[in-house]
């Protein structure tokens, strides 16, 4: 799965910025997240009247009819730190997290995976009415949560239980919410999986898609007006990005210069709609520059890549950002979910006469040939010196206590 993270500075043509659109922007001195297209040679004008004077655009005149074709613009690359065998590719990108945080990341991912299995089986047995698993997305949850401040406000969609888990939300309250029992803080008024916790700055999840996006922007704008020392992060899937609320939220975030991180989880399917039917072009991340929002595409199966990107995004949009042009959010589409289907498999599933009957063997074939986020992190830990002190079996056992 790929994750798209958008964190952008407002693009102000009248401040002398390049006329070439930037794919990725960052603050001065930031590490490894900036990239741009080659600049056109500056035109020379004989008089001021010859210069383009179109409000809200930074452009130049051309005398040859030319449409911009989507296939001639290079795609936004996918940022990663580890390869599929858990090896750090570029040592300078290693976050060098302390041992305690490395273990907490692993424990949270393992515990989330175990909770999913128990509650999913409970739903299949009729013990609870509804459940949505987080399989394969564990790294996107804990990697982003670890890079945020605990006071940063979270707006989730419905697959962000790992963020709450990383913030030490009790396992008993997860269960109580799904069962709607007397211990449920929502008193049984919500569907299962619709978690919320004021003390941990996690806004209660609601079912309608994308409604949280403009709400999150409003909260970010309020934090800006109050000079609050925090940012807002808004999680959503690529399907929700097709809703009208997403457009309104992105545009408000840019024009009002709100301190917000848009965290898009792209697993190739919006419930049952493949990306080929969802959008054209280079995906969600490519929309960021069009709104004036800084963007980056991240390997969501790489917990360190998610951590680095989220940390840099927060630094770019947070209150201490040195930007003189204001901040207006970050777009982070992440491509890398556990049950993400590559394009070839999407086509097989879509063309099959009985998609449900063919899904299992295709997924099994894919999972055998790919190392997913949780397993990739396991490989990293095995290769790390920390493992010499604690056997892997002890870690798995501790994560369930």
C-alpha positions in Angstrom: 0.0 0.0 0.0 1.2 3.4 -0.6 0.6 6.3 1.6 0.4 9.9 0.4 1.3 12.5 2.9 0.7 16.1 2.0 2.4 18.9 3.8 2.8 22.0 1.8 3.6 25.6 1.9 1.3 28.0 0.2 2.5 28.6 -3.3 2.6 32.4 -3.7 3.5 33.4 -7.3 4.1 37.1 -6.3 6.9 36.0 -3.9 9.2 34.9 -6.7 8.7 31.2 -6.5 9.7 29.0 -9.5 7.2 28.9 -12.3 7.7 25.1 -12.5 5.3 23.3 -10.2 7.0 21.5 -7.4 6.1 17.8 -6.7 7.6 17.9 -3.2 8.3 21.0 -1.0 10.1 21.2 2.3 11.5 23.7 4.7 15.1 24.8 4.2 17.5 22.2 5.6 15.0 19.4 5.8 16.3 16.0 4.8 15.6 14.0 1.8 12.0 14.9 0.8 12.4 17.5 -1.9 12.1 17.0 -5.6 11.1 19.3 -8.5 10.7 19.3 -12.2 13.3 21.1 -14.4 12.7 24.8 -14.7 11.8 26.4 -18.0 14.2 29.1 -19.2 12.9 32.5 -18.1 11.3 34.5 -20.8 12.5 38.1 -21.5 9.8 40.7 -22.0 10.2 44.0 -23.8 7.7 45.7 -21.5 5.6 45.2 -18.4 2.5 44.9 -20.6 3.9 41.7 -22.2 4.1 39.8 -19.0 1.2 37.5 -18.1 -1.1 39.1 -15.5 -3.5 36.4 -14.4 -4.4 36.5 -10.7 -3.6 33.3 -8.8 -1.2 31.8 -11.4 2.5 32.0 -12.1 3.0 31.3 -15.7 4.5 32.5 -18.9 3.2 33.1 -22.4 4.0 30.6 -25.2 3.4 31.0 -28.9 2.8 27.3 -29.7 -0.4 25.4 -29.0 0.5 22.9 -26.4 -1.7 20.8 -24.1 -0.1 19.2 -21.0 -0.5 15.4 -21.4 -0.7 13.4 -18.2 1.7 10.7 -19.5 4.6 13.1 -20.0 4.7 14.2 -16.4 6.9 11.9 -14.3 5.2 10.1 -11.4 5.9 11.1 -7.8 8.4 8.5 -6.5 7.7 6.3 -3.5 9.9 7.0 -0.4 11.2 4.1 1.6 13.9 3.4 4.1 13.9 -0.5 4.2 13.9 -3.0 1.4 11.6 -6.0 1.6 14.1 -8.0 3.5 14.2 -5.4 6.4 17.6 -4.0 5.4 18.2 -0.2 5.7 18.9 1.0 2.1 20.5 4.4 2.9 22.0 4.7 6.4 21.5 8.4 6.4 17.7 7.8 6.4 17.8 5.5 9.4 15.8 7.3 12.1 18.0 5.7 14.8 15.2 5.3 17.2 15.9 4.4 20.8 15.5 0.7 21.7 12.4 1.4 23.8 10.6 3.1 20.9 11.6 0.3 18.4 10.2 -2.3 20.8 7.0 -0.2 21.4 6.4 0.0 17.6 6.7 -3.8 17.3 4.6 -4.5 20.3 1.8 -2.2 19.1 1.8 -3.7 15.6 1.7 -7.3 17.0 -1.0 -6.5 19.5 -3.1 -4.8 16.9 -2.8 -7.8 14.6 -3.8 -10.1 17.5 -6.8 -8.0 18.5 -8.0 -7.9 14.9 -7.9 -11.7 14.7 -10.0 -12.1 17.9 -12.6 -9.4 17.1 -12.9 -10.5 13.4 -13.6 -14.1 14.6 -16.1 -12.7 17.1 -17.9 -10.9 14.3 -18.0 -14.0 12.2 -19.5 -15.9 15.2 -22.2 -13.3 15.6 -20.9 -12.0 18.9 -20.5 -8.5 17.6 -22.4 -6.9 14.6 -19.6 -5.4 12.6 -15.8 -5.2 12.4 -13.1 -3.9 10.1 -9.6 -5.3 10.3 -6.3 -3.4 10.1 -4.3 -6.2 8.5 -1.2 -4.9 6.7 -1.8 -1.3 7.8 -0.2 -1.7 11.2 3.0 0.1 10.1 1.1 3.1 8.8 -0.7 3.5 12.2 2.2 3.2 14.6 4.8 4.8 12.3 2.7 8.0 12.0 1.6 7.9 15.7 5.2 7.7 16.9 6.2 10.8 15.0 3.4 13.0 16.4 3.1 14.7 19.7 0.6 13.1 22.0 -1.4 16.4 22.0 -1.8 16.5 18.2 -5.4 16.0 17.2 -6.3 12.9 15.3 -9.3 12.5 12.9 -9.6 8.9 11.7 -11.7 7.1 9.2 -12.2 3.6 10.6 -8.8 1.8 10.2 -6.7 3.8 12.7 -7.0 1.7 15.8 -3.2 1.4 15.9 -2.9 5.1 16.5 -5.0 4.8 19.6 -3.2 1.7 20.6 0.2 3.4 20.3 -1.2 6.2 22.6 -1.8 3.5 25.3 -5.6 3.3 24.9 -6.6 0.3 27.0 -7.4 -3.0 25.3 -10.4 -3.4 27.5 -12.0 -0.2 26.0 -11.4 -1.4 22.5 -13.4 -4.5 23.4 -16.1 -2.6 25.3 -16.7 -0.3 22.3 -17.0 -3.2 19.9 -19.4 -5.1 22.2 -21.3 -2.0 23.2 -21.3 -3.1 26.9 -21.6 -1.1 30.1 -17.9 -0.1 30.0 -18.3 1.5 26.5 -17.6 5.2 26.8 -20.1 5.8 24.0 -22.8 3.9 25.9 -23.5 1.6 22.9 -24.7 4.4 20.7 -22.0 3.8 18.0 -21.3 1.0 15.6 -18.3 -1.2 16.5 -14.8 0.1 15.5 -16.0 3.8 15.9 -13.5 4.6 18.7 -12.9 8.0 20.3 -11.0 9.3 23.3 -10.9 12.9 24.4 -7.9 12.3 26.7 -5.9 10.9 23.9 -7.0 13.6 21.4 -8.6 11.1 19.1 -11.9 12.4 17.6 -14.7 9.8 17.6 -15.0 8.1 14.2 -18.1 8.5 12.1 -19.4 6.3 9.3 -19.9 8.7 6.4 -16.9 8.8 4.2 -14.7 12.0 4.1 -16.8 14.1 6.4 -13.9 14.1 8.8 -11.7 15.9 6.2 -13.3 19.4 6.3 -13.9 18.9 10.1 -10.2 18.3 10.6 -9.3 21.4 8.6 -11.7 23.4 10.7 -10.0 22.1 13.9 -6.6 22.9 12.4 -7.7 26.5 11.6 -9.0 26.9 15.1 -5.7 25.7 16.5 -3.9 28.3 14.3 -6.2 31.1 15.5 -5.6 30.1 19.1 -1.8 29.8 18.6 -2.1 26.3 20.0 1.1 24.3 19.9 -0.2 21.3 18.0 -1.1 20.1 14.5 -4.0 18.0 13.2 -3.7 14.8 11.3 -6.5 13.5 9.1 -6.6 9.8 7.9 -8.6 8.7 5.0 -8.6 6.1 2.2 -8.2 6.7 -1.6 -11.9 6.1 -2.0 -12.8 8.9 0.4 -10.6 11.2 -1.6 -13.2 11.0 -4.4 -15.8 12.6 -2.2 -16.6 16.3 -2.6 -15.7 16.9 1.1 -12.1 16.0 0.2 -11.9 18.8 -2.4 -13.4 21.3 0.0 -11.1 20.3 2.8 -7.9 20.4 0.7 -8.8 23.8 -0.7 -9.7 25.3 2.7 -6.4 23.9 4.2 -4.4 25.6 1.4 -6.1 29.0 1.3 -6.4 29.3 5.1 -2.9 28.0 5.7 -3.9 25.4 8.2 -1.4 23.2 10.2 -2.7 19.8 9.0 -1.4 16.6 7.7 -3.6 14.7 5.2 -2.7 11.0 5.5 -4.2 8.9 2.7 -4.0 5.1 2.8 -4.2 3.7 -0.7 -4.7 -0.1 -0.8 -5.8 -0.2 -4.4 -9.5 -0.8 -3.5 -12.2 1.5 -2.1 -14.2 -1.4 -0.6 -14.8 -2.9 -4.0 -13.8 -0.2 -6.5 -10.2 -0.6 -8.0 -8.1 2.5 -8.5 -8.5 2.2 -12.3 -12.2 3.1 -11.8 -11.5 5.6 -9.0 -9.2 8.1 -10.7 -6.8 8.7 -13.6 -3.4 10.4 -13.5 -0.7 9.8 -10.9 -3.0 9.2 -7.9 -3.8 11.1 -4.8 -0.3 12.5 -4.1 -0.3 14.3 -7.4 -3.3 16.4 -6.4 -1.4 18.1 -3.7 0.6 20.6 -5.8 -2.5 21.5 -7.7 -4.1 22.7 -4.4 -0.8 24.3 -3.3 -0.1 21.5 -0.9 3.3 19.8 -0.3 3.1 16.1 -1.1 5.1 12.9 -0.7 4.3 9.3 -1.6 5.5 6.7 1.0 5.8 3.0 1.2 3.2 2.2 3.8 4.7 -1.2 4.5 7.9 0.5 5.7 7.3 1.8 9.3 10.5 3.8 9.3 9.6 5.6 6.0 6.2 6.4 7.5 7.8 7.7 10.7 10.4 9.9 8.8 7.8 11.3 6.5 5.3 12.1 9.3 8.0 13.6 11.5 9.2 15.9 8.7 5.6 16.8 7.8 4.8 17.8 11.3 8.0 19.9 11.4 6.9 21.6 8.2 3.4 22.5 9.2 3.8 22.8 13.0 3.9 26.1 15.0 7.7 26.2 15.0 8.0 26.0 11.2 10.3 28.7 9.9 8.2 29.2 6.8 7.6 32.8 5.9 4.8 32.0 3.5 2.6 30.1 5.9 1.9 26.4 6.0 -1.1 24.7 4.5 -0.9 21.0 5.2 0.9 18.0 3.9 -0.5 15.3 1.6 0.8 11.8 2.4 -0.6 9.1 0.2 0.8 5.7 1.4 0.9 2.8 -0.9 1.4 -0.4 1.0 -1.3 -2.3 2.8 -1.2 -5.9 3.8 -4.0 -6.8 1.5 -3.1 -4.4 -1.2 -3.6 -5.8 -4.7 -1.1 -4.9 -7.5 -2.5 -3.6 -10.8 -2.2 -7.0 -12.5 -4.2 -8.7 -9.7 -6.8 -5.9 -9.7 -7.4 -6.6 -13.4 -7.6 -10.4 -12.7 -10.2 -9.8 -9.9 -12.2 -7.3 -11.9 -12.3 -9.5 -15.0 -13.2 -12.7 -13.1 -16.8 -14.0 -13.6 -17.0 -14.7 -9.9 -14.6 -12.3 -8.1 -15.3 -13.6 -4.6 -14.4 -17.1 -5.6 -11.1 -16.1 -7.2 -9.9 -13.6 -4.6 -8.4 -16.1 -2.2 -6.0 -17.8 -4.5 -4.9 -14.5 -6.1 -4.2 -13.0 -2.6 -2.4 -16.1 -1.5 -0.1 -15.9 -4.6 0.6 -12.2 -3.9 1.2 -12.7 -0.2 3.7 -15.5 -0.8 5.8 -13.3 -3.1 5.8 -10.1 -1.0 7.0 -9.2 2.5 4.4 -7.0 4.2 5.0 -4.3 6.7 4.7 -6.2 9.9 6.9 -9.1 8.6 9.4 -6.6 7.2 9.8 -5.0 10.6 10.3 -8.4 12.1 13.2 -9.0 9.7 14.7 -5.6 10.7 14.5 -6.5 14.4 16.1 -9.9 13.8 19.0 -8.2 12.1 19.3 -5.5 14.8 21.6 -5.8 17.8 18.6 -5.4 20.1 17.5 -9.0 19.2 20.7 -10.3 20.7 19.4 -9.3 24.1 15.8 -10.5 23.8 14.7 -13.6 21.7 12.0 -13.1 19.2 9.7 -15.5 21.0 9.8 -13.4 24.2 8.8 -10.3 22.2 5.8 -12.0 20.8 4.7 -13.3 24.2 5.2 -9.8 25.8 3.1 -8.1 23.2 0.1 -10.2 24.2 0.4 -9.4 28.0 
